Amino acid sequence: MLYNSCFSFLSLAKGDPYSTLFVFLTGGFIVGLLAQKNIHKPEEYVFQNLAISNVQRYTFAYVGHILFSLVAFSLIWLIKDYV
């Protein structure tokens, strides 16, 4: 999520929080996966030893990203409409 956030928050400079959420769930997630796969290779062996497949890891990560985005979207919506 760290690499994804670094990539996604670059779109905040544009001033549109909704596009940031879109980038966070699409391209940012892919950048985060690639960075995780290339930078943290020893961690993959730990997950393999624990019998956790890549599909399970990626599914759990994406669901976490969706939940985070829903919370962020609702906070942005509340702040934008009521302030």
C-alpha positions in Angstrom: 0.0 0.0 0.0 3.0 2.3 0.6 4.1 2.2 -3.1 0.6 2.6 -4.3 0.0 5.6 -2.1 3.2 7.3 -3.3 2.1 6.8 -6.9 -1.5 7.7 -6.3 -1.0 10.8 -4.3 0.9 12.4 -7.2 -2.5 12.8 -8.8 -3.7 14.9 -5.9 -1.6 17.8 -7.3 -4.2 17.9 -10.0 -6.8 18.9 -7.4 -9.3 16.2 -8.1 -9.7 13.7 -5.2 -12.0 11.5 -7.2 -9.3 10.8 -9.8 -6.9 10.0 -7.0 -9.2 7.3 -5.8 -9.5 5.9 -9.3 -5.7 5.9 -9.7 -5.4 4.3 -6.3 -7.6 1.4 -7.3 -6.3 0.8 -10.8 -2.8 1.8 -11.8 -1.6 2.5 -8.3 -2.5 -1.1 -7.3 -0.6 -2.5 -10.2 2.5 -0.3 -9.5 2.3 -1.4 -5.8 2.2 -5.1 -6.8 5.2 -4.7 -9.2 7.2 -2.8 -6.6 6.4 -5.4 -3.9 7.3 -8.3 -6.2 10.6 -6.7 -7.3 11.8 -5.1 -4.0 10.6 -7.5 -1.4 11.5 -10.9 -2.9 12.4 -12.6 0.4 8.9 -11.9 1.7 7.4 -14.1 -1.0 9.3 -17.1 0.3 7.8 -16.5 3.7 4.3 -16.5 2.3 5.0 -19.6 0.2 6.2 -21.4 3.4 3.0 -20.4 5.1 1.0 -21.9 2.2 -0.4 -18.6 1.2 -0.8 -18.3 -2.6 -0.2 -15.2 -4.6 -3.9 -15.2 -5.6 -4.9 -15.1 -1.9 -2.4 -12.3 -1.2 -3.5 -10.2 -4.1 -7.2 -10.7 -3.4 -6.7 -9.7 0.3 -4.7 -6.7 -0.7 -7.2 -5.5 -3.3 -10.1 -5.9 -0.9 -8.1 -3.9 1.6 -7.6 -1.2 -1.0 -11.3 -1.2 -1.8 -12.2 -0.8 1.8 -9.7 2.0 2.3 -11.0 3.8 -0.8 -14.6 3.6 0.3 -13.7 5.2 3.6 -11.6 7.8 1.9 -14.4 8.5 -0.7 -17.0 8.9 2.1 -14.8 11.3 4.0 -14.0 13.3 0.9 -17.7 13.4 0.1 -18.7 14.5 3.6 -16.0 17.2 3.7 -16.7 18.5 0.2 -20.5 18.7 0.5 -20.8 19.9 4.1 -18.0 22.5 4.3 
